[in-house]
Each structure stands twice: as C-alpha cells, then as structure tokens.
Amino acid sequence: MSDHRYGHFDTLEYLANGNPRQQDAYTVLSHHCVFQKLTRYGPILVGTVPICVDIEGSDLDIICCFEDAVRFSEEVKAAFGQYQAFNVETVVVNDQSSVVANFTLGGQLIEVFGQAMSVKEQNGYRHMIAEYELLRVHGESLKQQVVHLKRQGIKTEPAFAQALGLSGDPYQALLDLYPL
C-alpha cells in the first residue's frame, strides 16, 4: 500500500529538520545506525514523535516486517542486545505473532516491533496516518488536547478518540475514520 502523501515517513530525513525532539531522535537513530541494522525488515518510525504529539518519556516506535519471527528476534538481539535495559519477547498482537524489543539508546527509549505483514498494513502505521490526517484537519487545538490527555496518562489512540468525541473502541474508531 503506497501513498505519496505519506512518503516522507519512509525515511528518517524529515526528522533532521523537525522539532528538537525529532532532531534528537534523528541523531540517535542515525548515529547508532538503527535503521541500517534493520534495513532488511523495512523499518518505519511510527507513533507520537513523527507527528509531534509525544510527551516526556514517549518512546521511539520502529515497526518492521519479518518472514521468520525467530530469525528476526535473534537479529534484533544481536544488533541491540548490548544496549541498556534490552528485552525482547514474542507476543500475540491482533491475532498476529509479534516480536517486541525494548532498549535505551542515547537517552531515548526505543521499541522495535515486528510482524509478518507489511509495515504499512500494521496498525502502528495505520493509526499514525489516521492521527496525522486528523491533526492536519483539526490543527493545533487537537494537538494540544491530545498532548494534555497524554500527560494525564491516557494512551495516544484513546486520547484522540476522547478529544474528538469518538465512541467505541478508540483503536478501531481511528481506523474507521481513515481506512488505508
């Protein structure tokens, strides 16, 4: 699923000229060659940092596509296992076997998430694009509401849903608004 409107998210370059948090993310990820180490898995940075609704303590979420969960897990451990607070596990997310690795690098919390499906079909990417579009339409007011709710401990998708008055499952409600 390719859409030129979101092509800038395919690489890290847009972060270099972004806000200070984005620039710091760019520096850390580039300096430690994080995307180069994951290149065979089509990594994309998703979540709150790319769309500027991150708060203190928000992590950098990198999604990947693998064919073999065990091999992916082993390669992630080989590439990042030496970093502080490294942990990797295989879990089931949305009925899909998923590999989740967490570690700290250059003061940034990093999460590498992989599934056996295209990164642009994964919910992490789809949610980010829906949120990006909502911010484009509703502007700074929505951004400030979401950040305020997140600072109260509400996760991103529920914060968007609450700010917009959406009912039902907030994760699905966002996907329903902007199906890719």
C-alpha positions in Angstrom: 0.0 0.0 0.0 1.8 3.1 -1.2 0.6 6.6 -0.8 2.8 9.5 -1.8 1.2 11.8 0.8 3.0 9.8 3.5 6.3 9.1 1.7 8.2 11.3 4.0 7.6 8.9 6.8 9.5 6.2 4.8 12.9 7.5 5.9 14.3 9.5 8.8 15.3 12.5 6.8 12.2 14.6 7.8 13.3 14.3 11.5 16.6 16.2 10.8 14.7 19.4 10.2 11.9 18.8 12.7 11.4 20.0 16.3 14.1 19.5 18.9 12.8 16.0 19.9 12.6 14.9 16.3 16.2 16.2 15.7 17.4 14.3 18.8 15.7 11.1 17.6 17.3 11.6 14.2 20.7 12.0 15.7 20.4 8.9 18.0 18.9 6.7 15.3 21.4 7.8 12.7 24.5 7.8 14.9 23.8 4.2 16.1 22.8 3.1 12.5 19.5 1.7 13.9 17.6 1.7 10.6 20.7 0.3 8.7 20.7 -2.6 11.1 17.0 -3.2 10.4 17.0 -2.4 6.7 16.1 -5.9 5.5 12.9 -5.6 7.6 11.7 -2.3 6.1 11.7 -0.2 9.3 9.5 2.8 9.7 9.4 5.1 12.7 5.7 5.4 13.9 3.9 6.7 16.9 3.9 10.1 18.6 7.3 11.5 17.7 6.8 11.6 13.9 3.5 13.5 14.3 4.6 15.8 17.2 2.2 14.6 19.9 4.9 13.0 22.0 5.4 13.8 25.7 8.2 13.4 28.2 9.1 9.7 28.3 7.5 8.8 24.9 9.5 6.1 23.1 10.6 5.8 19.6 8.5 3.1 18.0 10.0 1.3 15.0 7.9 -1.2 13.1 9.3 -3.9 10.9 8.1 -6.7 8.7 9.7 -10.2 9.1 9.2 -13.6 7.5 10.7 -15.6 10.3 9.9 -14.4 13.9 12.8 -16.4 15.5 15.3 -15.1 13.0 14.1 -11.5 13.4 14.3 -11.9 17.2 17.8 -13.2 17.0 19.0 -10.5 14.7 17.4 -7.8 16.8 19.2 -9.2 19.9 22.5 -9.4 18.0 22.1 -5.8 16.8 20.8 -4.2 20.0 21.2 -6.7 22.9 24.2 -4.8 24.3 22.1 -1.6 24.9 20.7 -0.6 28.3 17.5 -2.3 29.5 17.4 -4.6 26.4 14.5 -7.0 26.4 12.9 -9.0 23.5 9.9 -11.2 23.6 7.4 -12.8 21.2 3.8 -11.9 21.9 0.4 -12.1 20.1 -1.0 -8.7 19.0 -4.2 -8.5 16.9 -4.0 -12.3 16.4 -0.5 -11.9 14.9 2.7 -13.4 16.3 4.8 -10.3 17.0 8.3 -9.6 18.3 8.8 -6.7 20.6 12.2 -5.5 21.7 12.8 -2.6 24.0 16.1 -0.8 25.0 17.5 2.6 25.8 19.9 4.3 23.4 21.3 7.8 23.7 18.8 8.7 26.3 15.9 7.6 24.1 13.5 4.7 24.9 13.4 2.5 21.7 10.8 -0.1 20.8 11.3 -2.3 17.8 8.1 -4.1 16.8 7.9 -6.7 14.1 5.1 -8.7 12.5 4.8 -11.0 9.4 2.9 -8.3 7.5 3.8 -5.2 5.5 4.7 -2.3 7.8 2.1 -0.1 6.0 -0.6 -2.6 6.8 0.4 -2.8 10.5 -1.9 -0.9 13.0 1.0 1.2 14.3 1.5 2.7 10.9 -2.3 2.9 10.1 -3.0 4.6 13.4 -0.2 7.2 12.9 -1.5 8.1 9.4 -5.1 8.5 10.8 -3.8 10.7 13.6 -1.6 12.7 11.1 -4.7 13.3 8.9 -6.8 14.3 12.0 -4.1 16.8 13.0 -3.9 18.2 9.5 -7.7 18.8 9.6 -8.1 19.9 13.2 -4.8 21.6 13.7 -3.1 22.9 16.9 -6.2 22.7 19.0 -6.5 18.9 18.6 -2.8 18.5 19.1 -2.9 20.4 22.4 -5.9 18.4 23.6 -4.2 15.1 22.8 -0.9 16.2 24.5 -2.9 17.3 27.6 -4.7 14.0 27.8 -1.5 12.0 27.2 0.1 13.9 30.1 -2.8 12.7 32.3 -1.7 9.1 31.4 -4.1 8.4 28.6 -2.6 6.5 25.6 -2.5 8.1 22.2 -5.4 6.5 20.4 -7.8 6.8 23.3 -6.6 10.5 23.7 -7.5 11.2 20.1 -10.8 9.4 20.4 -11.7 11.3 23.6 -10.7 14.7 22.1 -12.8 14.0 19.1 -15.8 12.6 21.0 -15.5 9.2 19.2 -17.3 6.3 20.8 -16.5 2.6 20.9 -13.0 1.0 20.6 -10.7 4.0 20.0 -8.2 2.0 18.0 -10.9 0.9 15.6 -12.6 4.2 15.5 -9.4 5.9 14.2 -9.0 3.3 11.5 -12.7 3.7 10.5 -12.1 7.4 10.0 -9.1 6.9 7.7 -9.1 3.5 6.3 -5.9 2.9 4.2 
